[in-house]
Amino acid sequence: MNKADLQKMLQRLHDNELDVATALKQLEDLPFKDLGFAQIDNHRALRVGYPEVIYCEGKTAEQVTEIIAFMLSKGNNILATRANEAVYEAVCQICSDAVYNPLGRTITIKRREEKMSDSYIAIVAAGTSDLPVVEEAAETAVLLGNRVEKIIDVGVAGIHRLFAKLDVIRGAKVIIVIAGMEGALASVVGGLVDKPIIAVPTSVGYGANFGGLSALLSMMNSCASGVSVVNIDNGFGAAYNASMINKL
């Protein structure tokens, strides 16, 4: 139940269109639902504006399906991240309109239309190998009601490709910059724009990249102002923060 639903229920109670017993039944799962193996945070949307998101890695297909089955009863949009094909196939058994992005490894289920923002989030990626993180970020941002512009394969090894897209990048309200290897792209973009940048280091790179650690440290040590950094491969976290900034 989100804030709008709660207000509607209180209004129906006030207008005697809803009896107290029914209202209590609707509220009995607040603030959380205990499934035994998971406690679903039903108050999340009331507190922070967005419902809980399901992180699938480490969960069984049966656990994810049971969580989604309960969340469907609340009528909110659903996002599941780090999902594999087996999890998606299990979810399809209870929800035929679930959509899977195999590159981003996300499952999305739309139950209500979010008002799309007038401003947009630019997602700028250094290389094609960073696309899994790009797709996770894009799916998250769109489901949260944001317009998204993706600018792909504009890394510093061919920096003229970045300059050709500067008008689109500069037009965004907030920019997500995704890069592996040495992670230099975030600093370069930071020196060219007047918008906040959320940098995402990826685990793309040869041995000395240390699974994204080199890119993470490069981004954290950026000399460009206005660059903040999320964890390695965390497209979801970057998009969530970008959505909050875009809707201020």
LINRATA-V463633 format. One record per residue. N is the residue number from 0. SS is DSSP state (H for helix, E for strand, C for the rest). PHI is phi in whole degrees, -180 to 180 (none if undefined). Layout:
n->(N,N)
ss->(SS,SS)
phi->(PHI,PHI)
This chain:
n->(0,1,2,3,4,5,6,7,8,9,10,11,12,13,14,15,16,17,18,19,20,21,22,23,24,25,26,27,28,29,30,31,32,33,34,35,36,37,38,39,40,41,42,43,44,45,46,47,48,49,50,51,52,53,54,55,56,57,58,59,60,61,62,63,64,65,66,67,68,69,70,71,72,73,74,75,76,77,78,79,80,81,82,83,84,85,86,87,88,89,90,91,92,93,94,95,96,97,98,99,100,101,102,103,104,105,106,107,108,109,110,111,112,113,114,115,116,117,118,119,120,121,122,123,124,125,126,127,128,129,130,131,132,133,134,135,136,137,138,139,140,141,142,143,144,145,146,147,148,149,150,151,152,153,154,155,156,157,158,159,160,161,162,163,164,165,166,167,168,169,170,171,172,173,174,175,176,177,178,179,180,181,182,183,184,185,186,187,188,189,190,191,192,193,194,195,196,197,198,199,200,201,202,203,204,205,206,207,208,209,210,211,212,213,214,215,216,217,218,219,220,221,222,223,224,225,226,227,228,229,230,231,232,233,234,235,236,237,238,239,240,241,242,243,244,245,246,247)
ss->(C,C,H,H,H,H,H,H,H,H,H,H,H,H,C,C,C,C,C,H,H,H,H,H,H,H,H,C,C,C,C,E,E,E,C,C,C,C,E,E,E,C,C,H,H,H,H,H,C,C,C,C,C,E,E,C,C,C,C,C,H,H,H,H,H,H,H,H,H,H,H,H,C,C,C,C,C,E,E,E,E,C,C,C,H,H,H,H,H,H,H,H,C,C,C,C,C,C,E,E,E,C,C,C,C,E,E,E,E,C,C,C,C,C,C,C,C,C,C,E,E,E,E,E,E,C,C,H,H,H,H,H,H,H,H,H,H,H,H,H,H,H,H,C,C,C,E,E,E,E,E,C,C,C,C,H,H,H,C,H,H,H,H,C,C,H,H,H,H,H,C,C,C,E,E,E,E,E,E,C,C,C,C,C,H,H,H,H,H,H,C,C,C,C,C,E,E,E,E,E,E,C,C,C,C,C,H,H,H,H,H,H,H,H,H,H,H,H,H,H,C,C,C,C,C,C,E,E,E,E,C,C,C,C,H,H,H,H,H,H,H,H,H,H,H,H,C,C)
phi->(none,-97,-62,-64,-64,-64,-64,-63,-65,-64,-66,-65,-63,-62,-89,60,-91,-140,-83,-62,-62,-67,-63,-64,-62,-70,-93,-66,-89,-88,-90,-150,-114,-92,-98,94,-100,-153,-120,-79,-83,-77,-91,-56,-65,-65,-81,-121,98,-127,-67,-63,-108,-94,-94,-86,-61,91,-101,-79,-60,-66,-65,-62,-63,-68,-62,-65,-58,-70,-64,-61,-69,-92,78,-92,-67,-124,-126,-121,-110,54,-97,-103,-61,-63,-65,-61,-62,-67,-64,-62,-68,-111,-149,-71,-97,-65,-116,-111,-106,-67,-76,-83,57,-117,-118,-123,-133,-100,-120,-150,-84,-83,-69,-75,-68,-73,-78,-132,-101,-96,-110,-111,-119,-68,-145,-62,-66,-88,-59,-56,-73,-57,-67,-61,-65,-66,-61,-64,-62,-67,-64,-85,93,-116,-75,-132,-119,-102,-121,-112,62,-125,-67,-70,-67,-139,-68,-62,-66,-67,-61,-69,-113,-62,-63,-69,-65,-69,-79,-77,-84,-149,-125,-102,-114,-118,-157,-108,50,-93,69,-76,-60,-62,-66,-63,-63,-60,-87,-120,-129,-113,-118,-65,-118,-110,-94,-121,-75,-114,-83,-80,151,-77,-49,-71,-70,52,63,105,-65,-62,-64,-59,-67,-61,-67,-69,-97,-58,-87,-82,-75,85,-104,-115,-132,-107,-72,-60,65,-89,-62,-61,-62,-64,-69,-62,-64,-62,-63,-62,-69,-63,-102,-63)
